[in-house]
Amino acid sequence: MALAERDAVCTHCRKPMHGTPMRSFLGFQKFICPSCRTDFLYPLTNGYRNLYWVFVVLFGALSTAAILMGKIAFPGALVIVGIIGLIKDASIKKQVAAAEAAAEPMEIDDGAPPQA
C-alpha cells in the first residue's frame, strides 16, 4: 500500500516540505528533503508500531511460560527487530518534535499576489 502525501519538516535543515514518503527497512517513513538533499525518517505508522508491540508482548508471554516450565527462552529475530524498531521510533519522535518546534512557517502559494 502506497503512503499518502503529507507535510513534514526536515530534521537536518528544519525546513517544511510536502511530499510522498518511502518506507525504510524497518517501516519508517523516509523523506528526501528538497532543500538540503538529505534523507530523513519520520516515526512509524500505527500499523507498524502495533506489529512491533505484538512481537515484544508475545515474546514476553512465551518466555514467561518457558521459564515457568523450567526452560530458557532466547529472543528470536522478530523480537529483536521489534525492540529496535520501538526504541528507534521513540528517538525519531523526539527528533521530529524538536524539528517541528524550530521549523520555519510553511509558505503556501495560492497564486494570489502578496499583500502589503
Biotite code that builds the C-alpha atoms (Angstrom):
import biotite.structure as struc

atoms = struc.array([
    struc.Atom([0.000, 0.000, 0.000], chain_id="A", res_id=1, res_name="MET", atom_name="CA", element="C"),
    struc.Atom([1.433, 3.352, -1.033], chain_id="A", res_id=2, res_name="ALA", atom_name="CA", element="C"),
    struc.Atom([1.850, 6.085, 1.523], chain_id="A", res_id=3, res_name="LEU", atom_name="CA", element="C"),
    struc.Atom([-0.122, 9.295, 1.094], chain_id="A", res_id=4, res_name="ALA", atom_name="CA", element="C"),
    struc.Atom([1.477, 12.687, 0.590], chain_id="A", res_id=5, res_name="GLU", atom_name="CA", element="C"),
    struc.Atom([1.968, 14.635, 3.785], chain_id="A", res_id=6, res_name="ARG", atom_name="CA", element="C"),
    struc.Atom([3.615, 17.665, 5.287], chain_id="A", res_id=7, res_name="ASP", atom_name="CA", element="C"),
    struc.Atom([6.937, 17.108, 7.007], chain_id="A", res_id=8, res_name="ALA", atom_name="CA", element="C"),
    struc.Atom([9.798, 19.089, 8.500], chain_id="A", res_id=9, res_name="VAL", atom_name="CA", element="C"),
    struc.Atom([13.366, 18.154, 7.611], chain_id="A", res_id=10, res_name="CYS", atom_name="CA", element="C"),
    struc.Atom([15.220, 17.106, 10.764], chain_id="A", res_id=11, res_name="THR", atom_name="CA", element="C"),
    struc.Atom([18.500, 18.389, 9.286], chain_id="A", res_id=12, res_name="HIS", atom_name="CA", element="C"),
    struc.Atom([17.765, 21.854, 7.882], chain_id="A", res_id=13, res_name="CYS", atom_name="CA", element="C"),
    struc.Atom([14.407, 22.351, 9.692], chain_id="A", res_id=14, res_name="ARG", atom_name="CA", element="C"),
    struc.Atom([12.600, 23.459, 6.508], chain_id="A", res_id=15, res_name="LYS", atom_name="CA", element="C"),
    struc.Atom([8.999, 22.409, 5.962], chain_id="A", res_id=16, res_name="PRO", atom_name="CA", element="C"),
    struc.Atom([8.149, 20.353, 2.907], chain_id="A", res_id=17, res_name="MET", atom_name="CA", element="C"),
    struc.Atom([5.336, 18.390, 1.325], chain_id="A", res_id=18, res_name="HIS", atom_name="CA", element="C"),
    struc.Atom([5.947, 15.037, -0.269], chain_id="A", res_id=19, res_name="GLY", atom_name="CA", element="C"),
    struc.Atom([5.299, 11.333, -0.506], chain_id="A", res_id=20, res_name="THR", atom_name="CA", element="C"),
    struc.Atom([7.437, 9.230, 1.824], chain_id="A", res_id=21, res_name="PRO", atom_name="CA", element="C"),
    struc.Atom([9.024, 5.893, 1.030], chain_id="A", res_id=22, res_name="MET", atom_name="CA", element="C"),
    struc.Atom([9.445, 3.040, 3.504], chain_id="A", res_id=23, res_name="ARG", atom_name="CA", element="C"),
    struc.Atom([12.767, 2.318, 5.192], chain_id="A", res_id=24, res_name="SER", atom_name="CA", element="C"),
    struc.Atom([13.868, -1.226, 6.048], chain_id="A", res_id=25, res_name="PHE", atom_name="CA", element="C"),
    struc.Atom([12.116, -1.195, 9.446], chain_id="A", res_id=26, res_name="LEU", atom_name="CA", element="C"),
    struc.Atom([8.987, 0.529, 8.113], chain_id="A", res_id=27, res_name="GLY", atom_name="CA", element="C"),
    struc.Atom([9.773, 4.140, 8.975], chain_id="A", res_id=28, res_name="PHE", atom_name="CA", element="C"),
    struc.Atom([8.570, 6.903, 6.663], chain_id="A", res_id=29, res_name="GLN", atom_name="CA", element="C"),
    struc.Atom([11.589, 8.138, 4.703], chain_id="A", res_id=30, res_name="LYS", atom_name="CA", element="C"),
    struc.Atom([11.638, 11.539, 3.018], chain_id="A", res_id=31, res_name="PHE", atom_name="CA", element="C"),
    struc.Atom([14.250, 13.273, 0.866], chain_id="A", res_id=32, res_name="ILE", atom_name="CA", element="C"),
    struc.Atom([14.486, 16.978, 1.644], chain_id="A", res_id=33, res_name="CYS", atom_name="CA", element="C"),
    struc.Atom([14.301, 19.172, -1.473], chain_id="A", res_id=34, res_name="PRO", atom_name="CA", element="C"),
    struc.Atom([16.335, 21.910, 0.252], chain_id="A", res_id=35, res_name="SER", atom_name="CA", element="C"),
    struc.Atom([19.356, 20.085, 1.673], chain_id="A", res_id=36, res_name="CYS", atom_name="CA", element="C"),
    struc.Atom([19.014, 16.823, -0.336], chain_id="A", res_id=37, res_name="ARG", atom_name="CA", element="C"),
    struc.Atom([19.407, 14.600, 2.715], chain_id="A", res_id=38, res_name="THR", atom_name="CA", element="C"),
    struc.Atom([17.078, 11.795, 3.609], chain_id="A", res_id=39, res_name="ASP", atom_name="CA", element="C"),
    struc.Atom([15.397, 11.761, 6.997], chain_id="A", res_id=40, res_name="PHE", atom_name="CA", element="C"),
    struc.Atom([12.996, 9.496, 8.841], chain_id="A", res_id=41, res_name="LEU", atom_name="CA", element="C"),
    struc.Atom([9.585, 10.118, 10.319], chain_id="A", res_id=42, res_name="TYR", atom_name="CA", element="C"),
    struc.Atom([8.014, 7.889, 13.018], chain_id="A", res_id=43, res_name="PRO", atom_name="CA", element="C"),
    struc.Atom([6.334, 4.579, 12.354], chain_id="A", res_id=44, res_name="LEU", atom_name="CA", element="C"),
    struc.Atom([2.731, 4.461, 11.267], chain_id="A", res_id=45, res_name="THR", atom_name="CA", element="C"),
    struc.Atom([0.337, 2.905, 13.779], chain_id="A", res_id=46, res_name="ASN", atom_name="CA", element="C"),
    struc.Atom([0.214, -0.428, 11.949], chain_id="A", res_id=47, res_name="GLY", atom_name="CA", element="C"),
    struc.Atom([3.968, -0.998, 12.159], chain_id="A", res_id=48, res_name="TYR", atom_name="CA", element="C"),
    struc.Atom([4.142, 0.262, 15.743], chain_id="A", res_id=49, res_name="ARG", atom_name="CA", element="C"),
    struc.Atom([1.346, -2.127, 16.805], chain_id="A", res_id=50, res_name="ASN", atom_name="CA", element="C"),
    struc.Atom([3.021, -5.024, 14.986], chain_id="A", res_id=51, res_name="LEU", atom_name="CA", element="C"),
    struc.Atom([6.284, -4.411, 16.829], chain_id="A", res_id=52, res_name="TYR", atom_name="CA", element="C"),
    struc.Atom([4.423, -4.282, 20.153], chain_id="A", res_id=53, res_name="TRP", atom_name="CA", element="C"),
    struc.Atom([2.785, -7.627, 19.311], chain_id="A", res_id=54, res_name="VAL", atom_name="CA", element="C"),
    struc.Atom([6.235, -9.155, 18.703], chain_id="A", res_id=55, res_name="PHE", atom_name="CA", element="C"),
    struc.Atom([7.559, -7.882, 22.038], chain_id="A", res_id=56, res_name="VAL", atom_name="CA", element="C"),
    struc.Atom([4.480, -8.786, 24.120], chain_id="A", res_id=57, res_name="VAL", atom_name="CA", element="C"),
    struc.Atom([4.145, -12.218, 22.514], chain_id="A", res_id=58, res_name="LEU", atom_name="CA", element="C"),
    struc.Atom([7.790, -12.989, 23.255], chain_id="A", res_id=59, res_name="PHE", atom_name="CA", element="C"),
    struc.Atom([7.318, -11.792, 26.830], chain_id="A", res_id=60, res_name="GLY", atom_name="CA", element="C"),
    struc.Atom([4.374, -14.136, 27.310], chain_id="A", res_id=61, res_name="ALA", atom_name="CA", element="C"),
    struc.Atom([6.101, -17.089, 25.646], chain_id="A", res_id=62, res_name="LEU", atom_name="CA", element="C"),
    struc.Atom([9.355, -16.582, 27.539], chain_id="A", res_id=63, res_name="SER", atom_name="CA", element="C"),
    struc.Atom([7.438, -16.334, 30.842], chain_id="A", res_id=64, res_name="THR", atom_name="CA", element="C"),
    struc.Atom([5.713, -19.624, 30.025], chain_id="A", res_id=65, res_name="ALA", atom_name="CA", element="C"),
    struc.Atom([9.045, -21.227, 29.133], chain_id="A", res_id=66, res_name="ALA", atom_name="CA", element="C"),
    struc.Atom([10.657, -20.037, 32.374], chain_id="A", res_id=67, res_name="ILE", atom_name="CA", element="C"),
    struc.Atom([7.738, -21.411, 34.378], chain_id="A", res_id=68, res_name="LEU", atom_name="CA", element="C"),
    struc.Atom([8.307, -24.785, 32.695], chain_id="A", res_id=69, res_name="MET", atom_name="CA", element="C"),
    struc.Atom([11.998, -24.645, 33.637], chain_id="A", res_id=70, res_name="GLY", atom_name="CA", element="C"),
    struc.Atom([13.344, -23.838, 30.180], chain_id="A", res_id=71, res_name="LYS", atom_name="CA", element="C"),
    struc.Atom([15.460, -20.984, 28.899], chain_id="A", res_id=72, res_name="ILE", atom_name="CA", element="C"),
    struc.Atom([13.971, -18.584, 26.340], chain_id="A", res_id=73, res_name="ALA", atom_name="CA", element="C"),
    struc.Atom([16.102, -16.831, 23.733], chain_id="A", res_id=74, res_name="PHE", atom_name="CA", element="C"),
    struc.Atom([14.740, -13.907, 21.727], chain_id="A", res_id=75, res_name="PRO", atom_name="CA", element="C"),
    struc.Atom([14.177, -14.502, 18.041], chain_id="A", res_id=76, res_name="GLY", atom_name="CA", element="C"),
    struc.Atom([14.881, -12.150, 15.178], chain_id="A", res_id=77, res_name="ALA", atom_name="CA", element="C"),
    struc.Atom([11.347, -10.726, 15.175], chain_id="A", res_id=78, res_name="LEU", atom_name="CA", element="C"),
    struc.Atom([11.584, -9.758, 18.838], chain_id="A", res_id=79, res_name="VAL", atom_name="CA", element="C"),
    struc.Atom([14.938, -8.070, 18.327], chain_id="A", res_id=80, res_name="ILE", atom_name="CA", element="C"),
    struc.Atom([13.582, -6.200, 15.291], chain_id="A", res_id=81, res_name="VAL", atom_name="CA", element="C"),
    struc.Atom([10.539, -5.171, 17.344], chain_id="A", res_id=82, res_name="GLY", atom_name="CA", element="C"),
    struc.Atom([12.625, -3.832, 20.214], chain_id="A", res_id=83, res_name="ILE", atom_name="CA", element="C"),
    struc.Atom([14.996, -1.977, 17.887], chain_id="A", res_id=84, res_name="ILE", atom_name="CA", element="C"),
    struc.Atom([12.057, -0.543, 15.940], chain_id="A", res_id=85, res_name="GLY", atom_name="CA", element="C"),
    struc.Atom([10.272, 0.716, 19.063], chain_id="A", res_id=86, res_name="LEU", atom_name="CA", element="C"),
    struc.Atom([13.427, 2.298, 20.509], chain_id="A", res_id=87, res_name="ILE", atom_name="CA", element="C"),
    struc.Atom([14.290, 3.955, 17.203], chain_id="A", res_id=88, res_name="LYS", atom_name="CA", element="C"),
    struc.Atom([10.673, 5.150, 16.851], chain_id="A", res_id=89, res_name="ASP", atom_name="CA", element="C"),
    struc.Atom([10.850, 6.924, 20.209], chain_id="A", res_id=90, res_name="ALA", atom_name="CA", element="C"),
    struc.Atom([14.130, 8.575, 19.192], chain_id="A", res_id=91, res_name="SER", atom_name="CA", element="C"),
    struc.Atom([12.744, 9.717, 15.832], chain_id="A", res_id=92, res_name="ILE", atom_name="CA", element="C"),
    struc.Atom([9.612, 11.106, 17.518], chain_id="A", res_id=93, res_name="LYS", atom_name="CA", element="C"),
    struc.Atom([11.844, 13.313, 19.701], chain_id="A", res_id=94, res_name="LYS", atom_name="CA", element="C"),
    struc.Atom([13.862, 14.496, 16.684], chain_id="A", res_id=95, res_name="GLN", atom_name="CA", element="C"),
    struc.Atom([10.717, 15.327, 14.712], chain_id="A", res_id=96, res_name="VAL", atom_name="CA", element="C"),
    struc.Atom([9.167, 17.186, 17.651], chain_id="A", res_id=97, res_name="ALA", atom_name="CA", element="C"),
    struc.Atom([12.320, 19.293, 18.031], chain_id="A", res_id=98, res_name="ALA", atom_name="CA", element="C"),
    struc.Atom([12.458, 19.978, 14.279], chain_id="A", res_id=99, res_name="ALA", atom_name="CA", element="C"),
    struc.Atom([8.776, 20.965, 14.149], chain_id="A", res_id=100, res_name="GLU", atom_name="CA", element="C"),
    struc.Atom([9.208, 23.302, 17.104], chain_id="A", res_id=101, res_name="ALA", atom_name="CA", element="C"),
    struc.Atom([12.153, 25.058, 15.425], chain_id="A", res_id=102, res_name="ALA", atom_name="CA", element="C"),
    struc.Atom([10.766, 24.965, 11.871], chain_id="A", res_id=103, res_name="ALA", atom_name="CA", element="C"),
    struc.Atom([10.168, 27.967, 9.711], chain_id="A", res_id=104, res_name="GLU", atom_name="CA", element="C"),
    struc.Atom([6.493, 28.592, 8.937], chain_id="A", res_id=105, res_name="PRO", atom_name="CA", element="C"),
    struc.Atom([5.396, 26.883, 5.739], chain_id="A", res_id=106, res_name="MET", atom_name="CA", element="C"),
    struc.Atom([4.699, 29.251, 2.875], chain_id="A", res_id=107, res_name="GLU", atom_name="CA", element="C"),
    struc.Atom([1.599, 28.324, 0.899], chain_id="A", res_id=108, res_name="ILE", atom_name="CA", element="C"),
    struc.Atom([1.478, 29.539, -2.672], chain_id="A", res_id=109, res_name="ASP", atom_name="CA", element="C"),
    struc.Atom([-2.173, 30.111, -3.545], chain_id="A", res_id=110, res_name="ASP", atom_name="CA", element="C"),
    struc.Atom([-1.410, 32.093, -6.693], chain_id="A", res_id=111, res_name="GLY", atom_name="CA", element="C"),
    struc.Atom([-2.624, 35.388, -5.238], chain_id="A", res_id=112, res_name="ALA", atom_name="CA", element="C"),
    struc.Atom([-0.313, 38.418, -5.303], chain_id="A", res_id=113, res_name="PRO", atom_name="CA", element="C"),
    struc.Atom([1.372, 39.227, -1.981], chain_id="A", res_id=114, res_name="PRO", atom_name="CA", element="C"),
    struc.Atom([-0.458, 41.717, 0.211], chain_id="A", res_id=115, res_name="GLN", atom_name="CA", element="C"),
    struc.Atom([1.279, 44.671, 1.773], chain_id="A", res_id=116, res_name="ALA", atom_name="CA", element="C"),
])
